[in-house]
Amino acid sequence: MCHSIEGVKFLYSLQQEVEPMYRECDHLHIVALTAAVGVGVRVMYLDRGEGDALVSHDFPEDKEPIIHLLYRPGHYDILYKA
């Protein structure tokens, strides 16, 4: 049980954004994954750019990404080197 204000906010965030089905909370999941596993992840977004350019973001910013994901609205695809 949480007794602090921060703990209550955290639990509320989990209940509202992480646990429900069909809710997008990609940033929190990627941050948690990279912290738990200790690897860098690059996410390339198809939904946040002008024209044909991909917008990418590295998690965390100070690690070389070894996992590459393509985000399309609603889900991720893992990208493999050919």
HELIX and SHEET records of a PDB file:
HELIX    1   1 ILE A    5  SER A   13  1                                   9    
HELIX    2   2 LEU A   14  VAL A   18  3                                   5    
HELIX    3   3 ASP A   26  VAL A   37  1                                  12    
SHEET    1   A 4 VAL A  55  PHE A  59  0                                        
SHEET    2   A 4 GLY A  40  TYR A  45 -1                                        
SHEET    3   A 4 PRO A  65  ARG A  72  1                                        
SHEET    4   A 4 HIS A  75  LEU A  79 -1                                        
END                                                                             
